[in-house]
């Protein structure tokens, strides 16, 4: 009957809307400090995207970006030179969109089967948006802190529970957006084994900042 067909059509339309909303909301990422993004990545590079190609593997396809690597900060032992970056073609599956022949990017990723993969939950940023402290972190400081643990604080009170922790409080004031500690501080281990936030005006051993500072 026509009425039954209309009800069925409306039902299918609502189902398709629900599926679309589910896919759009499927990619959820936990905030991460740039140092953790660095230390937990196989590959960290500065590169310019010079091409892209949609590969037909998987249900939604994979986007393959061709990059011109400017500098490698992490990953010499995994892949000394990166030519391609792979990501899901769909943003709902955490695929990241990079613009071709426009910007230099800091790109972080993991290596699987000889290929570098990245996504929305990896840290990928236009190079000119990085602060001076973040650039210095990539060059040297973040590596010094890979033995430290950055402990997120989502609500007060919160405390460090071991000497290798730095308390990350950006979430209290920045609502998950990159905050002051993300932009300007590294968590670095000192000779006594304690980790603390370091701004970078002097060599780390000369600057002892309390673990709850800033």
Backbone as numpy.savetxt, mean C-alpha at the origin, in Angstrom:
# Nx Ny Nz CAx CAy CAz Cx Cy Cz
-47.62 -15.24 -17.99 -48.46 -14.05 -17.99 -47.58 -12.80 -17.99
-48.01 -11.70 -18.60 -47.19 -10.47 -18.64 -46.82 -9.96 -17.26
-47.77 -10.04 -16.31 -47.49 -9.55 -14.97 -46.41 -10.35 -14.29
-46.43 -11.67 -14.50 -45.42 -12.54 -13.89 -44.05 -12.26 -14.50
-44.02 -11.99 -15.84 -42.75 -11.69 -16.49 -42.16 -10.38 -15.97
-43.05 -9.40 -15.72 -42.56 -8.12 -15.18 -41.96 -8.30 -13.79
-42.61 -9.12 -12.96 -42.10 -9.39 -11.61 -40.74 -10.08 -11.69
-40.65 -11.07 -12.63 -39.39 -11.78 -12.80 -38.28 -10.84 -13.28
-38.61 -9.95 -14.22 -37.63 -8.99 -14.73 -37.15 -8.07 -13.62
-38.12 -7.59 -12.79 -37.75 -6.72 -11.67 -36.86 -7.45 -10.69
-37.17 -8.74 -10.43 -36.36 -9.55 -9.51 -34.92 -9.70 -10.03
-34.80 -10.00 -11.33 -33.47 -10.15 -11.92 -32.69 -8.84 -11.89
-33.40 -7.71 -12.11 -32.75 -6.40 -12.06 -32.23 -6.11 -10.67
-33.04 -6.40 -9.65 -32.62 -6.18 -8.26 -31.43 -7.07 -7.92
-31.45 -8.31 -8.42 -30.33 -9.23 -8.17 -29.04 -8.70 -8.79
-29.17 -8.15 -10.00 -27.98 -7.63 -10.68 -27.45 -6.40 -9.94
-28.37 -5.54 -9.43 -27.92 -4.40 -8.63 -27.18 -4.86 -7.39
-27.76 -5.88 -6.71 -27.13 -6.39 -5.48 -25.76 -6.95 -5.77
-25.63 -7.69 -6.90 -24.34 -8.26 -7.27 -23.32 -7.16 -7.56
-23.78 -6.10 -8.26 -22.89 -4.98 -8.57 -22.41 -4.30 -7.29
-23.35 -4.07 -6.34 -22.97 -3.43 -5.08 -21.99 -4.32 -4.31
-22.23 -5.64 -4.36 -21.35 -6.58 -3.66 -19.94 -6.51 -4.23
-19.85 -6.46 -5.57 -18.54 -6.39 -6.20 -17.83 -5.09 -5.90
-18.59 -3.98 -5.93 -17.99 -2.67 -5.67 -17.43 -2.61 -4.26
-18.16 -3.25 -3.32 -17.75 -3.20 -1.93 -16.80 -4.34 -1.56
-16.42 -5.16 -2.56 -15.63 -6.36 -2.25 -14.21 -6.03 -1.83
-13.67 -4.91 -2.28 -12.28 -4.58 -1.96 -12.23 -3.64 -0.75
-11.80 -4.16 0.37 -11.66 -3.38 1.60 -10.24 -3.55 2.11
-9.57 -2.44 2.34 -8.16 -2.48 2.76 -7.99 -1.86 4.15
-7.15 -2.47 4.95 -6.80 -1.94 6.26 -5.73 -0.85 6.07
-5.85 0.29 6.77 -4.81 1.33 6.65 -3.43 0.76 6.99
-2.42 1.20 6.25 -1.07 0.69 6.49 -0.08 1.85 6.44
0.85 1.85 7.38 1.91 2.86 7.39 2.86 2.56 6.23
3.40 3.58 5.55 4.31 3.33 4.43 5.48 2.41 4.77
5.96 2.48 6.00 7.07 1.60 6.40 6.64 0.14 6.38
5.44 -0.15 6.88 4.93 -1.52 6.84 4.72 -1.97 5.40
4.20 -1.05 4.56 4.00 -1.38 3.15 5.33 -1.73 2.50
6.37 -0.99 2.86 7.72 -1.25 2.35 8.23 -2.61 2.83
8.18 -2.82 4.13 8.78 -4.02 4.72 8.04 -5.30 4.32
6.74 -5.19 4.05 5.94 -6.37 3.72 5.84 -6.62 2.21
6.54 -5.84 1.42 6.50 -6.01 -0.03 7.75 -6.74 -0.53
7.56 -7.51 -1.60 8.72 -8.14 -2.25 9.45 -7.12 -3.12
8.68 -6.21 -3.72 9.21 -5.25 -4.68 8.75 -3.85 -4.31
9.68 -2.89 -4.28 9.34 -1.47 -4.13 10.18 -0.72 -5.16
9.52 -0.05 -6.10 10.24 0.65 -7.15 9.64 2.04 -7.39
10.44 2.87 -8.03 9.97 4.12 -8.61 9.95 3.90 -10.12
8.81 4.13 -10.75 8.70 3.80 -12.16 7.66 4.67 -12.85
7.77 4.72 -14.17 6.79 5.40 -15.01 6.09 4.34 -15.85
4.77 4.42 -15.91 3.99 3.48 -16.72 4.03 3.94 -18.18
4.48 3.06 -19.08 4.63 3.45 -20.49 3.69 2.67 -21.40
2.92 1.74 -20.84 1.97 1.00 -21.66 1.10 0.11 -20.81
-0.01 -0.36 -21.37 -0.87 -1.30 -20.65 -1.57 -2.22 -21.65
-1.90 -3.43 -21.18 -2.57 -4.41 -22.02 -3.48 -5.27 -21.16
-4.72 -5.46 -21.61 -5.67 -6.31 -20.89 -5.42 -7.75 -21.28
-5.02 -8.55 -20.30 -4.79 -9.98 -20.52 -6.09 -10.73 -20.24
-6.32 -11.81 -20.92 -7.61 -12.50 -20.87 -7.66 -13.61 -19.83
-6.73 -13.64 -18.90 -6.77 -14.68 -17.88 -7.68 -14.29 -16.73
-8.35 -15.29 -16.14 -9.26 -15.03 -15.02 -10.61 -14.54 -15.50
-11.62 -14.55 -14.60 -12.98 -14.17 -14.99 -13.13 -12.72 -15.42
-12.36 -11.82 -14.83 -12.46 -10.40 -15.16 -11.25 -9.89 -15.93
-10.27 -10.76 -16.15 -9.06 -10.36 -16.85 -8.03 -9.73 -15.91
-6.81 -9.64 -16.39 -5.72 -9.02 -15.65 -5.11 -7.90 -16.49
-4.85 -6.77 -15.86 -4.21 -5.66 -16.55 -2.69 -5.78 -16.38
-1.99 -5.74 -17.50 -0.53 -5.77 -17.45 0.01 -4.40 -17.84
0.67 -3.75 -16.87 1.28 -2.45 -17.13 2.76 -2.66 -17.48
3.19 -2.00 -18.55 4.61 -1.96 -18.88 5.21 -0.73 -18.21
6.28 -0.93 -17.46 6.85 0.19 -16.71 8.31 0.41 -17.08
8.73 1.66 -16.96 10.14 2.02 -17.08 10.64 2.25 -15.66
11.45 1.33 -15.16 11.93 1.41 -13.78 13.00 2.48 -13.64
12.77 3.41 -12.74 13.74 4.47 -12.46 14.72 4.06 -11.35
14.16 3.41 -10.31 14.99 3.02 -9.17 14.30 1.91 -8.41
15.09 0.98 -7.90 14.56 -0.08 -7.05 15.01 0.16 -5.61
14.05 0.07 -4.68 14.33 0.28 -3.25 14.32 -1.04 -2.47
13.57 -2.00 -2.99 13.48 -3.30 -2.32 13.15 -4.36 -3.39
13.85 -5.50 -3.29 13.54 -6.58 -4.20 14.66 -7.02 -5.10
15.87 -6.53 -4.83 17.02 -6.90 -5.68 17.19 -8.41 -5.77
16.92 -9.11 -4.66 17.09 -10.56 -4.63 15.95 -11.29 -5.33
14.79 -10.62 -5.48 13.63 -11.26 -6.11 13.59 -11.03 -7.62
13.82 -9.79 -8.01 13.75 -9.41 -9.42 14.47 -8.09 -9.61
15.73 -8.12 -10.03 16.55 -6.90 -10.11 15.98 -5.81 -11.00
15.25 -6.22 -12.04 14.67 -5.22 -12.94 13.24 -5.60 -13.27
12.32 -4.66 -13.07 10.90 -4.92 -13.31 10.47 -4.28 -14.63
9.86 -5.08 -15.48 9.37 -4.56 -16.75 7.85 -4.50 -16.78
7.20 -5.47 -16.09 5.74 -5.54 -16.10 5.19 -5.58 -14.68
4.06 -4.91 -14.49 3.30 -4.96 -13.23 1.92 -5.50 -13.57
1.46 -6.49 -12.80 0.15 -7.10 -13.05 -0.82 -6.72 -11.93
-2.08 -6.51 -12.31 -3.11 -6.21 -11.32 -4.46 -6.68 -11.87
-5.41 -6.89 -10.99 -6.75 -7.26 -11.45 -7.32 -6.13 -12.31
-8.02 -6.50 -13.38 -8.59 -5.49 -14.27 -9.75 -4.76 -13.61
-10.41 -5.43 -12.66 -11.57 -4.85 -11.99 -11.17 -4.21 -10.65
-11.60 -2.96 -10.44 -11.32 -2.29 -9.16 -12.03 -2.98 -8.00
-13.18 -3.60 -8.29 -13.92 -4.29 -7.24 -13.15 -5.50 -6.70
-12.20 -5.99 -7.50 -11.33 -7.08 -7.06 -9.96 -6.54 -6.65
-9.93 -5.27 -6.30 -8.73 -4.59 -5.80 -7.70 -4.29 -6.89
-8.14 -4.25 -8.14 -7.24 -3.85 -9.21 -6.94 -2.36 -9.11
-5.69 -1.98 -9.39 -5.29 -0.57 -9.30 -5.15 0.00 -10.70
-5.59 1.24 -10.85 -5.50 1.91 -12.15 -4.34 2.91 -12.14
-3.40 2.73 -13.06 -2.24 3.62 -13.20 -2.32 4.29 -14.56
-1.96 5.57 -14.61 -2.06 6.32 -15.86 -0.78 6.17 -16.68
-0.98 6.06 -17.99 0.13 5.81 -18.90 0.78 7.11 -19.35
2.12 7.14 -19.29 2.93 8.28 -19.77 2.54 9.62 -19.14
2.18 9.57 -17.85 1.80 10.80 -17.16 2.66 11.06 -15.93
2.76 10.06 -15.06 3.39 10.28 -13.76 4.45 9.22 -13.49
5.34 9.58 -12.58 6.18 8.56 -11.96 5.47 8.10 -10.69
5.52 6.82 -10.44 4.84 6.24 -9.28 5.84 5.53 -8.38
5.51 5.50 -7.08 6.09 4.52 -6.19 5.14 3.33 -6.25
5.67 2.16 -6.59 4.85 0.96 -6.73 5.39 -0.12 -5.81
4.50 -0.72 -5.02 4.87 -1.85 -4.17 4.08 -3.07 -4.62
4.68 -4.24 -4.46 3.98 -5.45 -4.88 4.63 -6.71 -4.38
3.99 -7.83 -4.71 4.50 -9.15 -4.35 4.83 -9.92 -5.62
5.77 -10.84 -5.53 6.19 -11.65 -6.67 5.57 -13.04 -6.56
4.84 -13.45 -7.60 4.27 -14.79 -7.71 4.62 -15.36 -9.08
5.22 -16.53 -9.09 5.56 -17.20 -10.35 6.32 -16.29 -11.30
7.23 -15.50 -10.75 8.08 -14.66 -11.58 7.42 -13.39 -12.10
6.24 -13.07 -11.58 5.53 -11.85 -11.99 5.26 -10.97 -10.78
5.30 -9.64 -10.98 5.02 -8.69 -9.90 3.55 -8.31 -9.94
2.86 -8.54 -8.83 1.44 -8.21 -8.72 1.24 -7.10 -7.69
0.31 -6.19 -8.00 -0.03 -5.13 -7.05 -1.54 -4.93 -7.06
-2.04 -4.13 -6.12 -3.48 -3.89 -6.03 -3.77 -2.71 -5.15
-5.05 -2.46 -4.93 -5.46 -1.29 -4.14 -4.98 -1.38 -2.70
-4.77 -2.59 -2.19 -4.32 -2.74 -0.80 -2.81 -2.67 -0.68
-2.11 -2.62 -1.81 -0.69 -2.29 -1.79 -0.56 -0.77 -1.81
0.60 -0.27 -1.46 0.81 1.17 -1.46 1.38 1.60 -2.81
0.56 2.29 -3.59 0.98 2.82 -4.89 0.62 4.30 -4.91
1.61 5.14 -5.11 1.37 6.58 -5.00 2.17 7.33 -6.06
1.60 8.44 -6.53 2.35 9.30 -7.44 3.57 9.83 -6.70
4.72 9.79 -7.38 5.97 10.14 -6.72 5.96 11.56 -6.16
5.39 12.50 -6.90 5.43 13.90 -6.45 4.50 14.16 -5.27
3.70 13.18 -4.87 2.85 13.32 -3.68 3.54 12.82 -2.42
4.67 12.15 -2.56 5.39 11.66 -1.38 6.11 12.81 -0.70
6.12 12.80 0.63 6.86 13.81 1.38 8.35 13.50 1.31
9.16 14.48 1.68 10.61 14.29 1.72 10.97 13.16 2.69
10.28 13.09 3.82 10.54 12.04 4.80 10.22 10.66 4.23
9.13 10.56 3.46 8.77 9.27 2.86 9.81 8.85 1.82
10.33 9.80 1.07 11.35 9.47 0.07 12.64 9.01 0.75
12.99 9.68 1.86 14.17 9.25 2.63 13.92 7.88 3.25
12.68 7.65 3.65 12.32 6.35 4.21 12.55 5.24 3.20
12.14 5.46 1.97 12.33 4.46 0.92 13.81 4.20 0.68
14.61 5.25 0.71 16.04 5.12 0.43 16.80 4.39 1.53
16.36 4.56 2.79 17.20 4.02 3.86 16.44 3.70 5.15
15.63 4.62 5.62 15.11 4.52 6.99 14.11 3.39 7.19
13.21 3.18 6.23 12.22 2.12 6.42 12.90 0.76 6.59
13.97 0.56 5.84 14.70 -0.71 5.94 15.23 -0.93 7.36
15.67 0.16 8.00 16.19 0.07 9.37 15.11 -0.32 10.37
13.85 -0.14 9.99 12.76 -0.41 10.93 11.98 -1.67 10.64
12.46 -2.50 9.71 11.69 -3.71 9.36 11.64 -4.72 10.51
12.52 -4.56 11.50 12.46 -5.42 12.68 11.53 -4.87 13.75
10.96 -3.71 13.50 10.02 -3.09 14.45 8.58 -3.42 14.05
7.68 -3.22 14.99 6.26 -3.45 14.72 5.50 -2.15 14.93
4.80 -1.70 13.91 3.97 -0.49 14.02 2.57 -0.92 14.44
2.19 -0.50 15.64 0.93 -0.96 16.23 -0.16 0.10 16.06
-1.19 -0.18 15.26 -2.25 0.81 15.04 -3.07 1.04 16.31
-3.43 2.30 16.52 -4.30 2.66 17.64 -5.59 3.23 17.05
-6.69 2.51 17.21 -7.96 2.93 16.63 -8.83 3.69 17.63
-8.61 3.47 18.92 -9.37 4.20 19.95 -8.56 4.18 21.24
-8.76 5.20 22.05 -8.02 5.34 23.31 -8.72 4.60 24.44
-7.97 4.12 25.44 -6.51 4.16 25.53 -5.87 3.01 24.74
-4.64 3.22 24.29 -3.88 2.14 23.66 -2.42 2.27 24.08
-1.73 1.15 24.14 -0.38 1.12 24.71 0.53 0.22 23.88
1.82 0.49 23.95 2.78 -0.47 23.40 2.93 -1.60 24.42
3.12 -2.81 23.93 3.20 -3.97 24.83 4.55 -4.68 24.72
5.42 -4.20 23.84 6.78 -4.75 23.79 7.72 -3.66 23.31
9.01 -3.86 23.52 9.98 -2.80 23.24 10.19 -2.55 21.75
9.72 -3.47 20.90 9.92 -3.28 19.46 8.70 -2.65 18.77
7.78 -2.07 19.56 6.56 -1.48 18.99 6.61 0.05 18.99
6.03 0.62 17.94 5.74 2.06 17.88 4.23 2.21 17.75
3.67 3.11 18.53 2.22 3.30 18.54 1.81 4.25 17.41
0.99 3.76 16.50 0.56 4.54 15.33 -0.83 5.10 15.59
-0.89 6.42 15.76 -2.14 7.06 16.20 -2.81 7.90 15.11
-2.35 7.80 13.86 -2.96 8.58 12.79 -4.46 8.35 12.67
-4.92 7.12 12.94 -6.33 6.78 12.78 -7.24 7.56 13.73
-6.69 8.04 14.84 -7.50 8.78 15.80 -7.92 10.15 15.26
-7.07 10.72 14.38 -7.35 12.07 13.90 -7.54 12.18 12.40
-7.08 11.17 11.65 -7.09 11.29 10.19 -8.12 10.42 9.51
-8.90 9.66 10.31 -9.98 8.84 9.76 -9.50 7.91 8.64
-8.36 7.27 8.88 -7.84 6.31 7.93 -7.04 6.91 6.79
-7.03 8.24 6.70 -6.23 8.88 5.66 -4.78 9.01 6.15
-3.83 9.15 5.21 -2.43 9.31 5.64 -2.28 10.51 6.57
-1.77 10.27 7.76 -1.64 11.33 8.74 -0.20 11.72 8.96
0.05 12.42 10.06 1.35 13.02 10.31 2.45 11.96 10.47
2.14 10.89 11.19 3.15 9.84 11.38 3.44 9.12 10.05
2.41 8.92 9.25 2.60 8.29 7.94 3.48 9.14 7.03
3.27 10.43 7.10 3.94 11.34 6.17 5.36 11.70 6.60
5.63 11.69 7.91 6.89 12.29 8.38 7.73 11.42 9.29
7.26 10.25 9.72 8.00 9.46 10.70 8.29 8.04 10.24
9.41 7.52 10.72 9.75 6.11 10.56 9.94 5.52 11.95
9.61 4.26 12.11 9.79 3.55 13.38 11.09 2.76 13.29
12.09 3.18 14.05 13.45 2.65 13.88 13.95 2.01 15.17
14.66 0.89 15.01 15.22 0.18 16.16 16.57 0.78 16.54
16.76 1.01 17.84 18.01 1.57 18.35 18.91 0.45 18.89
20.12 0.83 19.26 21.11 -0.16 19.69 20.66 -0.94 20.92
19.82 -0.33 21.76 19.35 -1.02 22.96 18.19 -1.96 22.67
17.77 -2.05 21.41 16.70 -2.97 21.04 15.32 -2.36 21.03
15.20 -1.12 21.54 13.91 -0.44 21.56 13.63 0.24 20.22
12.38 0.25 19.82 11.95 0.95 18.62 11.23 2.23 19.01
11.45 3.28 18.23 10.75 4.54 18.51 10.61 5.33 17.21
9.68 6.26 17.24 9.46 7.11 16.08 10.64 8.05 15.87
10.99 8.23 14.62 12.15 9.04 14.27 11.77 9.99 13.13
11.95 11.27 13.38 11.57 12.29 12.39 12.64 12.46 11.33
13.91 12.43 11.75 14.94 12.44 10.74 15.82 13.66 10.65
15.86 14.47 11.69 16.73 15.65 11.62 18.17 15.32 12.00
18.38 14.17 12.65 19.72 13.76 13.06 19.82 12.25 12.89
21.04 11.67 12.92 21.16 10.22 12.83 20.33 9.54 13.91
19.72 8.37 13.64 18.79 7.74 14.58 19.32 7.55 15.98
20.61 7.18 16.12 21.13 6.91 17.46 21.23 8.17 18.32
21.20 9.34 17.70 21.28 10.59 18.46 19.91 11.16 18.80
18.87 10.58 18.21 17.52 11.10 18.44 16.64 10.01 19.04
16.39 10.12 20.32 15.53 9.14 20.98 14.18 9.80 21.22
13.17 9.26 20.55 11.82 9.80 20.70 10.97 8.74 21.41
10.21 9.15 22.39 9.39 8.21 23.12 8.48 7.43 22.18
8.25 6.16 22.50 7.48 5.28 21.61 6.06 5.77 21.39
5.55 6.59 22.30 4.18 7.11 22.13 4.18 8.48 21.46
5.35 8.97 21.09 5.48 10.28 20.47 5.60 10.08 18.97
4.97 10.82 18.10 4.16 12.00 18.42 2.75 11.59 18.80
